[in-house]
Amino acid sequence: MSIPATLKYTTSHEWVRLEADGSITVGITEHAQELLGDMVFIELPVVGRSAKAEEQVAVVESVKAASDIYAPVAGVVTEVNNVLVDAPELVNENAYAAWLFKMQPASVADVDGLLDAAGYASEIGA
């Protein structure tokens, strides 16, 4: 199982990439997509939506279950990956390339408080 060291992680299985402009890109981890199985539907957040850290902002639905996706930090949704609406299976093909949404965090420092790869591996028992 892949857990890229360049990303940050949440205990609710979102991955977070801090971009050069201070924004973040968010998706679900390989571990999460393996647990869920084949993706059949993705509901993305609305661009411009403000969210608190750990607030439910999106939903991914697989053949097994529907799962809420949470904002990893407080901020505003700036972009969504609309490609996934018509091709949710892309998350299964490469969970780290199939990002769900981008946010402008209220505080970039909050990203530092998320799990690193080793912490996430420990969290999932990998």
N, CA, C and O atoms as a printed pandas DataFrame, in Angstrom:
     atom_number atom_name residue_name chain_id  residue_number  x_coord  y_coord  z_coord
0              1         N          MET        A               1    0.850   -1.185    0.000
1              2        CA          MET        A               1    0.000    0.000    0.000
2              3         C          MET        A               1    0.888    1.238    0.000
3              4         O          MET        A               1    1.897    1.298    0.704
4              5         N          SER        A               2    0.503    2.204   -0.785
5              6        CA          SER        A               2    1.272    3.427   -0.930
6              7         C          SER        A               2    0.791    4.490    0.057
7              8         O          SER        A               2   -0.407    4.749    0.176
8              9         N          ILE        A               3    1.752    5.105    0.767
9             10        CA          ILE        A               3    1.478    6.239    1.654
10            11         C          ILE        A               3    2.580    7.265    1.367
11            12         O          ILE        A               3    3.602    7.279    2.053
12            13         N          PRO        A               4    2.380    8.123    0.357
13            14        CA          PRO        A               4    3.435    9.063   -0.026
14            15         C          PRO        A               4    3.885    9.969    1.124
15            16         O          PRO        A               4    3.068   10.557    1.832
16            17         N          ALA        A               5    5.194   10.063    1.285
17            18        CA          ALA        A               5    5.778   10.871    2.354
18            19         C          ALA        A               5    5.598   12.366    2.120
19            20         O          ALA        A               5    5.744   13.157    3.052
20            21         N          THR        A               6    5.283   12.763    0.892
21            22        CA          THR        A               6    5.141   14.179    0.562
22            23         C          THR        A               6    3.778   14.750    0.942
23            24         O          THR        A               6    3.554   15.955    0.823
24            25         N          LEU        A               7    2.871   13.893    1.397
25            26        CA          LEU        A               7    1.516   14.325    1.737
26            27         C          LEU        A               7    1.302   14.331    3.240
27            28         O          LEU        A               7    2.077   13.746    3.996
28            29         N          LYS        A               8    0.237   15.004    3.661
29            30        CA          LYS        A               8   -0.249   14.945    5.037
30            31         C          LYS        A               8   -1.547   14.142    5.011
31            32         O          LYS        A               8   -2.139   13.949    3.949
32            33         N          TYR        A               9   -1.991   13.674    6.180
33            34        CA          TYR        A               9   -3.143   12.770    6.256
34            35         C          TYR        A               9   -4.022   13.105    7.452
35            36         O          TYR        A               9   -3.579   13.739    8.410
36            37         N          THR        A              10   -5.277   12.668    7.381
37            38        CA          THR        A              10   -6.203   12.801    8.501
38            39         C          THR        A              10   -6.568   11.408    9.008
39            40         O          THR        A              10   -6.391   10.415    8.303
40            41         N          THR        A              11   -7.071   11.349   10.217
41            42        CA          THR        A              11   -7.514   10.065   10.760
42            43         C          THR        A              11   -8.763    9.556   10.047
43            44         O          THR        A              11   -9.106    8.379   10.156
44            45         N          SER        A              12   -9.447   10.447    9.313
45            46        CA          SER        A              12  -10.633   10.037    8.552
46            47         C          SER        A              12  -10.281    9.703    7.096
47            48         O          SER        A              12  -11.163    9.636    6.240
48            49         N          HIS        A              13   -8.985    9.494    6.821
49            50        CA          HIS        A              13   -8.470    8.942    5.554
50            51         C          HIS        A              13   -8.476    9.892    4.366
51            52         O          HIS        A              13   -8.564    9.448    3.222
52            53         N          GLU        A              14   -8.383   11.194    4.621
53            54        CA          GLU        A              14   -8.138   12.143    3.540
54            55         C          GLU        A              14   -6.628   12.383    3.436
55            56         O          GLU        A              14   -5.923   12.383    4.445
56            57         N          TRP        A              15   -6.143   12.586    2.213
57            58        CA          TRP        A              15   -4.767   13.024    2.023
58            59         C          TRP        A              15   -4.802   14.504    1.664
59            60         O          TRP        A              15   -5.774   15.001    1.096
60            61         N          VAL        A              16   -3.710   15.201    2.010
61            62        CA          VAL        A              16   -3.642   16.645    1.801
62            63         C          VAL        A              16   -2.268   16.989    1.221
63            64         O          VAL        A              16   -1.231   16.600    1.758
64            65         N          ARG        A              17   -2.293   17.727    0.117
65            66        CA          ARG        A              17   -1.040   18.209   -0.461
66            67         C          ARG        A              17   -1.031   19.732   -0.375
67            68         O          ARG        A              17   -1.928   20.395   -0.896
68            69         N          LEU        A              18   -0.009   20.281    0.286
69            70        CA          LEU        A              18    0.159   21.728    0.376
70            71         C          LEU        A              18    0.808   22.207   -0.917
71            72         O          LEU        A              18    1.882   21.738   -1.292
72            73         N          GLU        A              19    0.154   23.138   -1.592
73            74        CA          GLU        A              19    0.649   23.659   -2.862
74            75         C          GLU        A              19    1.528   24.889   -2.628
75            76         O          GLU        A              19    1.501   25.483   -1.550
76            77         N          ALA        A              20    2.292   25.257   -3.627
77            78        CA          ALA        A              20    3.235   26.376   -3.524
78            79         C          ALA        A              20    2.536   27.701   -3.201
79            80         O          ALA        A              20    3.116   28.579   -2.562
80            81         N          ASP        A              21    1.273   27.834   -3.654
81            82        CA          ASP        A              21    0.540   29.081   -3.411
82            83         C          ASP        A              21   -0.158   29.116   -2.053
83            84         O          ASP        A              21   -0.887   30.062   -1.756
84            85         N          GLY        A              22    0.059   28.090   -1.227
85            86        CA          GLY        A              22   -0.558   28.045    0.098
86            87         C          GLY        A              22   -1.920   27.372    0.124
87            88         O          GLY        A              22   -2.507   27.209    1.195
88            89         N          SER        A              23   -2.434   26.977   -1.038
89            90        CA          SER        A              23   -3.695   26.238   -1.072
90            91         C          SER        A              23   -3.404   24.766   -0.788
91            92         O          SER        A              23   -2.247   24.349   -0.745
92            93         N          ILE        A              24   -4.459   23.994   -0.597
93            94        CA          ILE        A              24   -4.291   22.555   -0.397
94            95         C          ILE        A              24   -5.170   21.796   -1.377
95            96         O          ILE        A              24   -6.245   22.258   -1.761
96            97         N          THR        A              25   -4.697   20.634   -1.770
97            98        CA          THR        A              25   -5.439   19.703   -2.605
98            99         C          THR        A              25   -5.793   18.515   -1.725
99           100         O          THR        A              25   -4.950   18.039   -0.964
100          101         N          VAL        A              26   -7.031   18.025   -1.817
101          102        CA          VAL        A              26   -7.538   16.990   -0.917
102          103         C          VAL        A              26   -8.120   15.823   -1.705
103          104         O          VAL        A              26   -8.825   16.020   -2.695
104          105         N          GLY        A              27   -7.821   14.615   -1.259
105          106        CA          GLY        A              27   -8.412   13.409   -1.831
106          107         C          GLY        A              27   -8.546   12.359   -0.744
107          108         O          GLY        A              27   -8.320   12.646    0.431
108          109         N          ILE        A              28   -8.914   11.140   -1.131
109          110        CA          ILE        A              28   -8.966   10.056   -0.149
110          111         C          ILE        A              28   -7.776    9.135   -0.380
111          112         O          ILE        A              28   -7.271    9.016   -1.496
112          113         N          THR        A              29   -7.348    8.501    0.670
113          114        CA          THR        A              29   -6.150    7.671    0.608
114          115         C          THR        A              29   -6.391    6.351   -0.119
115          116         O          THR        A              29   -7.527    5.917   -0.307
116          117         N          GLU        A              30   -5.299    5.738   -0.515
117          118        CA          GLU        A              30   -5.373    4.424   -1.148
118          119         C          GLU        A              30   -6.030    3.424   -0.196
119          120         O          GLU        A              30   -6.832    2.588   -0.613
120          121         N          HIS        A              31   -5.679    3.521    1.083
121          122        CA          HIS        A              31   -6.268    2.634    2.092
122          123         C          HIS        A              31   -7.794    2.786    2.109
123          124         O          HIS        A              31   -8.518    1.791    2.141
124          125         N          ALA        A              32   -8.273    4.025    2.087
125          126        CA          ALA        A              32   -9.724    4.271    2.120
126          127         C          ALA        A              32  -10.418    3.687    0.893
127          128         O          ALA        A              32  -11.461    3.044    1.009
128          129         N          GLN        A              33   -9.834    3.915   -0.280
129          130        CA          GLN        A              33  -10.499    3.403   -1.488
130          131         C          GLN        A              33  -10.462    1.883   -1.527
131          132         O          GLN        A              33  -11.375    1.263   -2.073
132          133         N          GLU        A              34   -9.420    1.262   -0.955
133          134        CA          GLU        A              34   -9.380   -0.205   -0.893
134          135         C          GLU        A              34  -10.483   -0.736    0.015
135          136         O          GLU        A              34  -11.125   -1.739   -0.297
136          137         N          LEU        A              35  -10.701   -0.056    1.146
137          138        CA          LEU        A              35  -11.758   -0.477    2.075
138          139         C          LEU        A              35  -13.142   -0.312    1.453
139          140         O          LEU        A              35  -14.022   -1.150    1.646
140          141         N          LEU        A              36  -13.327    0.774    0.708
141          142        CA          LEU        A              36  -14.637    1.069    0.135
142          143         C          LEU        A              36  -14.966    0.205   -1.078
143          144         O          LEU        A              36  -16.122   -0.167   -1.275
144          145         N          GLY        A              37  -13.983   -0.111   -1.875
145          146        CA          GLY        A              37  -14.245   -0.874   -3.093
146          147         C          GLY        A              37  -14.548    0.047   -4.260
147          148         O          GLY        A              37  -14.212    1.231   -4.227
148          149         N          ASP        A              38  -15.177   -0.491   -5.285
149          150        CA          ASP        A              38  -15.405    0.240   -6.526
150          151         C          ASP        A              38  -16.296    1.459   -6.321
151          152         O          ASP        A              38  -17.430    1.340   -5.857
152          153         N          MET        A              39  -15.771    2.638   -6.673
153          154        CA          MET        A              39  -16.518    3.889   -6.546
154          155         C          MET        A              39  -17.591    3.960   -7.631
155          156         O          MET        A              39  -17.343    3.634   -8.792
156          157         N          VAL        A              40  -18.786    4.390   -7.230
157          158        CA          VAL        A              40  -19.887    4.511   -8.193
158          159         C          VAL        A              40  -20.471    5.925   -8.242
159          160         O          VAL        A              40  -21.173    6.264   -9.194
160          161         N          PHE        A              41  -20.195    6.748   -7.238
161          162        CA          PHE        A              41  -20.770    8.095   -7.186
162          163         C          PHE        A              41  -19.924    8.963   -6.281
163          164         O          PHE        A              41  -19.449    8.513   -5.238
164          165         N          ILE        A              42  -19.735   10.214   -6.683
165          166        CA          ILE        A              42  -19.009   11.182   -5.846
166          167         C          ILE        A              42  -19.791   12.485   -5.847
167          168         O          ILE        A              42  -20.118   13.026   -6.903
168          169         N          GLU        A              43  -20.084   12.979   -4.657
169          170        CA          GLU        A              43  -20.736   14.281   -4.492
170          171         C          GLU        A              43  -19.678   15.247   -3.980
171          172         O          GLU        A              43  -19.162   15.085   -2.874
172          173         N          LEU        A              44  -19.357   16.250   -4.788
173          174        CA          LEU        A              44  -18.313   17.206   -4.451
174          175         C          LEU        A              44  -18.894   18.432   -3.763
175          176         O          LEU        A              44  -20.081   18.718   -3.919
176          177         N          PRO        A              45  -18.078   19.164   -3.002
177          178        CA          PRO        A              45  -18.574   20.375   -2.350
178          179         C          PRO        A              45  -18.794   21.501   -3.368
179          180         O          PRO        A              45  -18.344   21.403   -4.509
180          181         N          VAL        A              46  -19.466   22.537   -2.965
181          182        CA          VAL        A              46  -19.714   23.709   -3.796
182          183         C          VAL        A              46  -18.518   24.650   -3.673
183          184         O          VAL        A              46  -18.059   24.936   -2.567
184          185         N          VAL        A              47  -18.017   25.127   -4.806
185          186        CA          VAL        A              47  -16.928   26.106   -4.784
186          187         C          VAL        A              47  -17.409   27.355   -4.054
187          188         O          VAL        A              47  -18.516   27.836   -4.295
188          189         N          GLY        A              48  -16.574   27.874   -3.164
189          190        CA          GLY        A              48  -16.922   29.037   -2.358
190          191         C          GLY        A              48  -17.422   28.684   -0.977
191          192         O          GLY        A              48  -17.583   29.556   -0.124
192          193         N          ARG        A              49  -17.668   27.414   -0.757
193          194        CA          ARG        A              49  -18.158   26.966    0.554
194          195         C          ARG        A              49  -17.072   27.116    1.614
195          196         O          ARG        A              49  -15.933   26.694    1.414
196          197         N          SER        A              50  -17.432   27.714    2.729
197          198        CA          SER        A              50  -16.540   27.765    3.891
198          199         C          SER        A              50  -16.797   26.531    4.731
199          200         O          SER        A              50  -17.940   26.111    4.908
200          201         N          ALA        A              51  -15.731   25.959    5.242
201          202        CA          ALA        A              51  -15.871   24.756    6.063
202          203         C          ALA        A              51  -14.967   24.850    7.280
203          204         O          ALA        A              51  -13.875   25.416    7.228
204          205         N          LYS        A              52  -15.446   24.287    8.361
205          206        CA          LYS        A              52  -14.632   24.161    9.568
206          207         C          LYS        A              52  -13.815   22.881    9.448
207          208         O          LYS        A              52  -14.178   21.973    8.701
208          209         N          ALA        A              53  -12.723   22.814   10.179
209          210        CA          ALA        A              53  -11.927   21.588   10.204
210          211         C          ALA        A              53  -12.814   20.437   10.648
211          212         O          ALA        A              53  -13.586   20.569   11.598
212          213         N          GLU        A              54  -12.701   19.317    9.966
213          214        CA          GLU        A              54  -13.429   18.086   10.255
214          215         C          GLU        A              54  -14.929   18.176    9.968
215          216         O          GLU        A              54  -15.697   17.330   10.427
216          217         N          GLU        A              55  -15.351   19.192    9.213
217          218        CA          GLU        A              55  -16.752   19.311    8.798
218          219         C          GLU        A              55  -16.956   18.489    7.525
219          220         O          GLU        A              55  -16.104   18.500    6.636
220          221         N          GLN        A              56  -18.076   17.782    7.434
221          222        CA          GLN        A              56  -18.393   16.980    6.250
222          223         C          GLN        A              56  -18.622   17.919    5.082
223          224         O          GLN        A              56  -19.424   18.849    5.168
224          225         N          VAL        A              57  -17.890   17.662    3.954
225          226        CA          VAL        A              57  -18.016   18.539    2.787
226          227         C          VAL        A              57  -18.321   17.795    1.487
227          228         O          VAL        A              57  -18.752   18.410    0.511
228          229         N          ALA        A              58  -18.105   16.494    1.466
229          230        CA          ALA        A              58  -18.321   15.716    0.246
230          231         C          ALA        A              58  -18.732   14.298    0.638
231          232         O          ALA        A              58  -18.683   13.923    1.809
232          233         N          VAL        A              59  -19.139   13.516   -0.373
233          234        CA          VAL        A              59  -19.518   12.126   -0.144
234          235         C          VAL        A              59  -18.961   11.282   -1.284
235          236         O          VAL        A              59  -19.048   11.657   -2.453
236          237         N          VAL        A              60  -18.389   10.141   -0.926
237          238        CA          VAL        A              60  -18.013    9.153   -1.942
238          239         C          VAL        A              60  -18.851    7.911   -1.680
239          240         O          VAL        A              60  -19.011    7.480   -0.538
240          241         N          GLU        A              61  -19.381    7.346   -2.756
241          242        CA          GLU        A              61  -20.218    6.157   -2.620
242          243         C          GLU        A              61  -19.612    5.043   -3.461
243          244         O          GLU        A              61  -19.264    5.225   -4.628
244          245         N          SER        A              62  -19.501    3.888   -2.824
245          246        CA          SER        A              62  -18.962    2.721   -3.519
246          247         C          SER        A              62  -20.024    1.635   -3.556
247          248         O          SER        A              62  -21.148    1.830   -3.093
248          249         N          VAL        A              63  -19.654    0.492   -4.112
249          250        CA          VAL        A              63  -20.581   -0.630   -4.135
250          251         C          VAL        A              63  -20.859   -1.135   -2.722
251          252         O          VAL        A              63  -21.866   -1.803   -2.485
252          253         N          LYS        A              64  -19.972   -0.819   -1.788
253          254        CA          LYS        A              64  -20.127   -1.293   -0.409
254          255         C          LYS        A              64  -20.815   -0.299    0.515
255          256         O          LYS        A              64  -21.630   -0.686    1.352
256          257         N          ALA        A              65  -20.485    1.003    0.364
257          258        CA          ALA        A              65  -20.961    1.978    1.349
258          259         C          ALA        A              65  -20.810    3.393    0.821
259          260         O          ALA        A              65  -20.100    3.641   -0.154
260          261         N          ALA        A              66  -21.495    4.314    1.486
261          262        CA          ALA        A              66  -21.279    5.743    1.248
262          263         C          ALA        A              66  -20.468    6.265    2.423
263          264         O          ALA        A              66  -20.715    5.892    3.570
264          265         N          SER        A              67  -19.501    7.127    2.136
265          266        CA          SER        A              67  -18.649    7.674    3.191
266          267         C          SER        A              67  -18.545    9.181    3.068
267          268         O          SER        A              67  -18.377    9.720    1.974
268          269         N          ASP        A              68  -18.645    9.849    4.197
269          270        CA          ASP        A              68  -18.468   11.289    4.228
270          271         C          ASP        A              68  -16.989   11.622    4.071
271          272         O          ASP        A              68  -16.117   10.885    4.531
272          273         N          ILE        A              69  -16.727   12.743    3.417
273          274        CA          ILE        A              69  -15.380   13.277    3.268
274          275         C          ILE        A              69  -15.366   14.590    4.035
275          276         O          ILE        A              69  -16.286   15.398    3.915
276          277         N          TYR        A              70  -14.328   14.794    4.813
277          278        CA          TYR        A              70  -14.255   15.929    5.723
278          279         C          TYR        A              70  -13.186   16.928    5.303
279          280         O          TYR        A              70  -12.171   16.561    4.711
280          281         N          ALA        A              71  -13.427   18.183    5.615
281          282        CA          ALA        A              71  -12.411   19.215    5.400
282          283         C          ALA        A              71  -11.267   18.936    6.383
283          284         O          ALA        A              71  -11.509   18.827    7.585
284          285         N          PRO        A              72  -10.043   18.821    5.900
285          286        CA          PRO        A              72   -8.941   18.509    6.801
286          287         C          PRO        A              72   -8.579   19.674    7.723
287          288         O          PRO        A              72   -8.095   19.466    8.835
288          289         N          VAL        A              73   -8.815   20.894    7.256
289          290        CA          VAL        A              73   -8.584   22.110    8.032
290          291         C          VAL        A              73   -9.695   23.089    7.689
291          292         O          VAL        A              73  -10.437   22.877    6.730
292          293         N          ALA        A              74   -9.813   24.156    8.464
293          294        CA          ALA        A              74  -10.795   25.196    8.153
294          295         C          ALA        A              74  -10.347   25.956    6.914
295          296         O          ALA        A              74   -9.155   26.186    6.710
296          297         N          GLY        A              75  -11.315   26.344    6.089
297          298        CA          GLY        A              75  -10.976   27.113    4.900
298          299         C          GLY        A              75  -12.134   27.203    3.937
299          300         O          GLY        A              75  -13.276   26.898    4.281
300          301         N          VAL        A              76  -11.822   27.628    2.714
301          302        CA          VAL        A              76  -12.822   27.830    1.671
302          303         C          VAL        A              76  -12.485   26.930    0.486
303          304         O          VAL        A              76  -11.336   26.870    0.048
304          305         N          VAL        A              77  -13.493   26.235   -0.024
305          306        CA          VAL        A              77  -13.324   25.389   -1.206
306          307         C          VAL        A              77  -13.133   26.306   -2.413
307          308         O          VAL        A              77  -13.953   27.188   -2.669
308          309         N          THR        A              78  -12.037   26.087   -3.157
309          310        CA          THR        A              78  -11.723   26.950   -4.295
310          311         C          THR        A              78  -11.888   26.255   -5.640
311          312         O          THR        A              78  -12.015   26.923   -6.666
312          313         N          GLU        A              79  -11.888   24.929   -5.651
313          314        CA          GLU        A              79  -11.993   24.189   -6.906
314          315         C          GLU        A              79  -12.427   22.763   -6.594
315          316         O          GLU        A              79  -12.113   22.231   -5.529
316          317         N          VAL        A              80  -13.146   22.148   -7.522
317          318        CA          VAL        A              80  -13.529   20.739   -7.398
318          319         C          VAL        A              80  -13.115   20.001   -8.669
319          320         O          VAL        A              80  -13.003   20.599   -9.739
320          321         N          ASN        A              81  -12.893   18.710   -8.537
321          322        CA          ASN        A              81  -12.479   17.874   -9.663
322          323         C          ASN        A              81  -13.728   17.269  -10.310
323          324         O          ASN        A              81  -14.099   16.132  -10.018
324          325         N          ASN        A              82  -14.369   18.041  -11.190
325          326        CA          ASN        A              82  -15.617   17.615  -11.818
326          327         C          ASN        A              82  -15.471   16.369  -12.677
327          328         O          ASN        A              82  -16.468   15.706  -12.964
328          329         N          VAL        A              83  -14.261   16.035  -13.091
329          330        CA          VAL        A              83  -14.026   14.818  -13.882
330          331         C          VAL        A              83  -14.539   13.598  -13.121
331          332         O          VAL        A              83  -15.026   12.643  -13.726
332          333         N          LEU        A              84  -14.428   13.633  -11.791
333          334        CA          LEU        A              84  -14.820   12.485  -10.966
334          335         C          LEU        A              84  -16.329   12.249  -10.932
335          336         O          LEU        A              84  -16.775   11.142  -10.630
336          337         N          VAL        A              85  -17.113   13.275  -11.238
337          338        CA          VAL        A              85  -18.569   13.112  -11.243
338          339         C          VAL        A              85  -18.970   12.060  -12.284
339          340         O          VAL        A              85  -19.834   11.220  -12.031
340          341         N          ASP        A              86  -18.334   12.119  -13.450
341          342        CA          ASP        A              86  -18.640   11.165  -14.517
342          343         C          ASP        A              86  -17.728    9.939  -14.503
343          344         O          ASP        A              86  -18.019    8.941  -15.162
344          345         N          ALA        A              87  -16.628   10.011  -13.754
345          346        CA          ALA        A              87  -15.666    8.898  -13.728
346          347         C          ALA        A              87  -15.147    8.655  -12.306
347          348         O          ALA        A              87  -13.953    8.805  -12.046
348          349         N          PRO        A              88  -16.056    8.276  -11.374
349          350        CA          PRO        A              88  -15.630    8.064   -9.996
350          351         C          PRO        A              88  -14.605    6.951   -9.845
351          352         O          PRO        A              88  -13.865    6.917   -8.862
352          353         N          GLU        A              89  -14.556    6.034  -10.819
353          354        CA          GLU        A              89  -13.611    4.918  -10.751
354          355         C          GLU        A              89  -12.151    5.380  -10.806
355          356         O          GLU        A              89  -11.247    4.608  -10.488
356          357         N          LEU        A              90  -11.917    6.630  -11.205
357          358        CA          LEU        A              90  -10.549    7.142  -11.222
358          359         C          LEU        A              90   -9.924    7.129   -9.828
359          360         O          LEU        A              90   -8.707    7.003   -9.691
360          361         N          VAL        A              91  -10.758    7.259   -8.793
361          362        CA          VAL        A              91  -10.250    7.186   -7.414
362          363         C          VAL        A              91   -9.672    5.802   -7.145
363          364         O          VAL        A              91   -8.648    5.678   -6.473
364          365         N          ASN        A              92  -10.317    4.766   -7.661
365          366        CA          ASN        A              92   -9.807    3.406   -7.494
366          367         C          ASN        A              92   -8.524    3.180   -8.289
367          368         O          ASN        A              92   -7.634    2.450   -7.853
368          369         N          GLU        A              93   -8.438    3.806   -9.442
369          370        CA          GLU        A              93   -7.272    3.601  -10.300
370          371         C          GLU        A              93   -6.018    4.246   -9.728
371          372         O          GLU        A              93   -4.935    3.665   -9.803
372          373         N          ASN        A              94   -6.151    5.456   -9.150
373          374        CA          ASN        A              94   -5.009    6.128   -8.533
374          375         C          ASN        A              94   -5.536    7.155   -7.542
375          376         O          ASN        A              94   -5.816    8.298   -7.903
376          377         N          ALA        A              95   -5.666    6.734   -6.299
377          378        CA          ALA        A              95   -6.263    7.587   -5.265
378          379         C          ALA        A              95   -5.499    8.889   -5.050
379          380         O          ALA        A              95   -6.088    9.896   -4.656
380          381         N          TYR        A              96   -4.191    8.877   -5.307
381          382        CA          TYR        A              96   -3.395   10.084   -5.065
382          383         C          TYR        A              96   -3.360   11.029   -6.257
383          384         O          TYR        A              96   -2.890   12.159   -6.125
384          385         N          ALA        A              97   -3.841   10.598   -7.411
385          386        CA          ALA        A              97   -3.954   11.481   -8.574
386          387         C          ALA        A              97   -5.376   12.028   -8.691
387          388         O          ALA        A              97   -5.575   13.122   -9.219
388          389         N          ALA        A              98   -6.361   11.281   -8.206
389          390        CA          ALA        A              98   -7.772   11.654   -8.333
390          391         C          ALA        A              98   -8.197   12.507   -7.137
391          392         O          ALA        A              98   -8.938   12.052   -6.265
392          393         N          TRP        A              99   -7.718   13.738   -7.113
393          394        CA          TRP        A              99   -8.085   14.654   -6.031
394          395         C          TRP        A              99   -9.572   15.008   -6.109
395          396         O          TRP        A              99  -10.179   14.972   -7.179
396          397         N          LEU        A             100  -10.140   15.347   -4.958
397          398        CA          LEU        A             100  -11.568   15.672   -4.902
398          399         C          LEU        A             100  -11.823   17.173   -4.970
399          400         O          LEU        A             100  -12.652   17.635   -5.753
400          401         N          PHE        A             101  -11.099   17.936   -4.137
401          402        CA          PHE        A             101  -11.309   19.388   -4.089
402          403         C          PHE        A             101  -10.057   20.091   -3.605
403          404         O          PHE        A             101   -9.142   19.475   -3.058
404          405         N          LYS        A             102  -10.041   21.407   -3.824
405          406        CA          LYS        A             102   -8.947   22.252   -3.355
406          407         C          LYS        A             102   -9.537   23.286   -2.411
407          408         O          LYS        A             102  -10.689   23.699   -2.549
408          409         N          MET        A             103   -8.722   23.691   -1.452
409          410        CA          MET        A             103   -9.157   24.674   -0.460
410          411         C          MET        A             103   -8.081   25.718   -0.241
411          412         O          MET        A             103   -6.893   25.463   -0.439
412          413         N          GLN        A             104   -8.522   26.905    0.174
413          414        CA          GLN        A             104   -7.617   27.903    0.708
414          415         C          GLN        A             104   -7.784   27.824    2.220
415          416         O          GLN        A             104   -8.817   28.234    2.748
416          417         N          PRO        A             105   -6.764   27.292    2.937
417          418        CA          PRO        A             105   -6.912   27.148    4.382
418          419         C          PRO        A             105   -6.982   28.495    5.091
419          420         O          PRO        A             105   -6.359   29.465    4.660
420          421         N          ALA        A             106   -7.736   28.548    6.168
421          422        CA          ALA        A             106   -7.795   29.753    6.991
422          423         C          ALA        A             106   -6.408   30.045    7.562
423          424         O          ALA        A             106   -6.018   31.203    7.708
424          425         N          SER        A             107   -5.666   28.977    7.884
425          426        CA          SER        A             107   -4.300   29.099    8.381
426          427         C          SER        A             107   -3.472   27.948    7.830
427          428         O          SER        A             107   -3.738   26.783    8.128
428          429         N          VAL        A             108   -2.467   28.276    7.025
429          430        CA          VAL        A             108   -1.607   27.248    6.443
430          431         C          VAL        A             108   -0.925   26.446    7.551
431          432         O          VAL        A             108   -0.609   25.272    7.358
432          433         N          ALA        A             109   -0.698   27.061    8.695
433          434        CA          ALA        A             109   -0.055   26.376    9.822
434          435         C          ALA        A             109   -0.872   25.176   10.289
435          436         O          ALA        A             109   -0.314   24.234   10.850
436          437         N          ASP        A             110   -2.188   25.197   10.066
437          438        CA          ASP        A             110   -3.034   24.077   10.475
438          439         C          ASP        A             110   -2.660   22.782    9.736
439          440         O          ASP        A             110   -2.846   21.686   10.263
440          441         N          VAL        A             111   -2.140   22.919    8.533
441          442        CA          VAL        A             111   -1.743   21.742    7.750
442          443         C          VAL        A             111   -0.614   20.991    8.462
443          444         O          VAL        A             111   -0.542   19.763    8.411
444          445         N          ASP        A             112    0.258   21.742    9.119
445          446        CA          ASP        A             112    1.369   21.117    9.851
446          447         C          ASP        A             112    0.884   20.191   10.962
447          448         O          ASP        A             112    1.593   19.261   11.345
448          449         N          GLY        A             113   -0.315   20.436   11.481
449          450        CA          GLY        A             113   -0.868   19.627   12.553
450          451         C          GLY        A             113   -1.456   18.295   12.105
451          452         O          GLY        A             113   -1.841   17.474   12.937
452          453         N          LEU        A             114   -1.527   18.079   10.796
453          454        CA          LEU        A             114   -2.058   16.817   10.284
454          455         C          LEU        A             114   -0.998   15.721   10.390
455          456         O          LEU        A             114    0.173   16.006   10.644
456          457         N          LEU        A             115   -1.410   14.476   10.195
457          458        CA          LEU        A             115   -0.492   13.339   10.293
458          459         C          LEU        A             115    0.493   13.321    9.133
459          460         O          LEU        A             115    0.143   13.653    8.001
460          461         N          ASP        A             116    1.732   12.929    9.429
461          462        CA          ASP        A             116    2.670   12.663    8.346
462          463         C          ASP        A             116    2.484   11.208    7.917
463          464         O          ASP        A             116    1.658   10.492    8.483
464          465         N          ALA        A             117    3.255   10.772    6.913
465          466        CA          ALA        A             117    3.072    9.409    6.385
466          467         C          ALA        A             117    3.261    8.354    7.468
467          468         O          ALA        A             117    2.494    7.394    7.541
468          469         N          ALA        A             118    4.274    8.528    8.305
469          470        CA          ALA        A             118    4.516    7.547    9.374
470          471         C          ALA        A             118    3.375    7.524   10.373
471          472         O          ALA        A             118    2.977    6.457   10.839
472          473         N          GLY        A             119    2.853    8.683   10.703
473          474        CA          GLY        A             119    1.731    8.762   11.640
474          475         C          GLY        A             119    0.480    8.118   11.071
475          476         O          GLY        A             119   -0.257    7.441   11.788
476          477         N          TYR        A             120    0.236    8.329    9.765
477          478        CA          TYR        A             120   -0.931    7.721    9.135
478          479         C          TYR        A             120   -0.754    6.213    9.046
479          480         O          TYR        A             120   -1.700    5.465    9.293
480          481         N          ALA        A             121    0.428    5.762    8.703
481          482        CA          ALA        A             121    0.704    4.309    8.646
482          483         C          ALA        A             121    0.434    3.681    9.992
483          484         O          ALA        A             121   -0.153    2.601   10.065
484          485         N          SER        A             122    0.849    4.335   11.054
485          486        CA          SER        A             122    0.612    3.843   12.409
486          487         C          SER        A             122   -0.893    3.814   12.712
487          488         O          SER        A             122   -1.396    2.868   13.317
488          489         N          GLU        A             123   -1.592    4.853   12.286
489          490        CA          GLU        A             123   -3.030    4.982   12.522
490          491         C          GLU        A             123   -3.805    3.817   11.897
491          492         O          GLU        A             123   -4.770    3.325   12.481
492          493         N          ILE        A             124   -3.380    3.384   10.716
493          494        CA          ILE        A             124   -4.104    2.313   10.007
494          495         C          ILE        A             124   -3.473    0.939   10.215
495          496         O          ILE        A             124   -3.947   -0.057    9.668
496          497         N          GLY        A             125   -2.410    0.889   11.002
497          498        CA          GLY        A             125   -1.776   -0.383   11.288
498          499         C          GLY        A             125   -0.999   -0.961   10.123
499          500         O          GLY        A             125   -0.879   -2.177    9.977
500          501         N          ALA        A             126   -0.470   -0.065    9.292
501          502        CA          ALA        A             126    0.301   -0.529    8.118
502          503         C          ALA        A             126    1.780   -0.716    8.451
503          504         O          ALA        A             126    2.564   -1.099    7.583
